[in-house]
Amino acid sequence: MNIHDLYHHSRRAALYGVLVALVLGVAKLAGGLLGHSIALLSDAVHSLGDALASAAVWGALLWAQRPADPEHPYGHMRAEAVAGSNVAMLLILSGLWIGWEALSTLHEPAPAPAGYTLVIAGVSVVLNEALFRYSRHVAHKTGSRAVLAASWDQRLDALGSLAVLVGLACAHWGGPPWHAADHYAALAVAAVILWAGGTLFWGSLHELMDRQAEAEILEAIRREARAVPGVVGVEKLLVRKAGLEYLVDIHVEVPPEMTVREGHAIAHDVKDRLTHALVTVKDVLVHIEPAPPARPAPPA
């Protein structure tokens, strides 16, 4: 699988996320307004926010594949993290608004939610869980943090809808004494939205601040670099994640008696091996370092 396939699968998962979240959001909005459920209205905000998030991921993945230009010599891969951070802030604000609405209307009298609101919440649980499993599979296959974050947000959607379902059932069959259950379910959804938004924002922030890549990626790069003939060892390794791809800055050690021409050839071999063996490595900057002299063996 090449990098274009990774982007294609990631965009398709994001597009499915848009469609499912949009349909559920509209259904929950209508059901909440007509069926008198603030919990379902809150879940509608969550679903519509997810649709916006998935649309932003889809657009960012499309933008990220644009080739480098004079103003963006490293490419446009960071568009994914930028979109993720902005969507995360929107989720946080919507979570705070939902929490405020649920608390401010807690003691206001309201009719019991209609029976069909339970059907909408139940369908939402099933669809979000199915979408979570599909998106998680794609994220693990492509290495997309944005798709992985979206997949776990879909799992949180399923759990949030489950809380709404329980709250609606209590309010529908329990009568006026259980009126507050619908509001408590809305508060549970608000907590889920705040957690999802905060987690997504924190992950995007780390990527924008050039956090070192995961240990598995670092070990794979070291292993491939050491396999190049003439490389004695890896002295330093810095790896930045940008969207689905990685930018590598590596210092490799070579025998000190090598000529500049020989060292230059090895640097090209290291770059070629890394970009071919690891499809997510977009570019490699190789520094050549003289290997330290071998330490003498300790006396017997």
C-alpha positions, 0 to 999 in steps of 0.5 A: 500500500502506497501513501496515496492509498493511505490518503484514499482510505482515510478520506473515505472513512472521514466521508462515511463519518460525515454522512452517518453523523449528518443523518443522525444529527438531523434525526436527533434534532427533529426528534428532540424538538418534536419529542420534547427531549433536551438529551436528544437535542444535546446528542444532536449537537454532538452528532452535527459537531462530529459531521463538521469534524469529519468534514474538516478531516476529509478536507484537510486530508485532501489539502494535505496531499497538495505538493510542496510550493515555494511558500510551503517547502515542507508540503501541506500535511499539517492541514490535518492537525490545524483542522483538528485543533479548530474542530476540537475548540468547537466541540469544547464550546458546544459541550459547555453550552449543552451543560449550561442548558441542561442545568438551567432547565433542570427544574423547568416542567416539561412533557415526557419525551415521545416514544419514538425518541427511544428508537432514534437513540437506539439506532444511533447507538448501533450505527455509531458503534459500527462506524467506530469499528470500521474507522478504527480499522482504517486508522490502524491500517493508515496510521492517521491520528485524525481518523483514529481520533474520529473513530474514538469520538464515534465510540463516545457517540455510541456511549453518549447515545446509550446514556440518552437512551437510558435517560429517555426510557426513565423519563418516558416510562417513569413519568414526572418524577423521572423528568430530571433523567433526561437532563442528567443524560444531557449532562452525560453527553456534555461530559463526553463532548468535553472529553472528546474535544479536549483529547483531540485538541491535546493531540493536535497541539502536540503534532503542531509543536513537533512532538517526537514520533512514537517509539515504534516508528523510531525503532523502524527507522533506526533498523532500516538505517542500520541495514544500509551498507557502510552505516556503523550506527545511528547517533541522533534521530528526530522525527516529526509527524505531519498528517499521515506522514513523517519528516525525518532528521537522522545522524548516521555514523560511518567509518571516519576514513571515508571520503566525502564522496563515499559519505555522500553516497551513503547518505543518499542510500539511507534516504532512499531506503527509508522512503521506500521501506516506510511509505509514511516517511515523506522526506529524510535529512541525513547528516554524516558523522564519523564513528567513534574509535572502537574501545579496546577490549578490557584486559583478561 
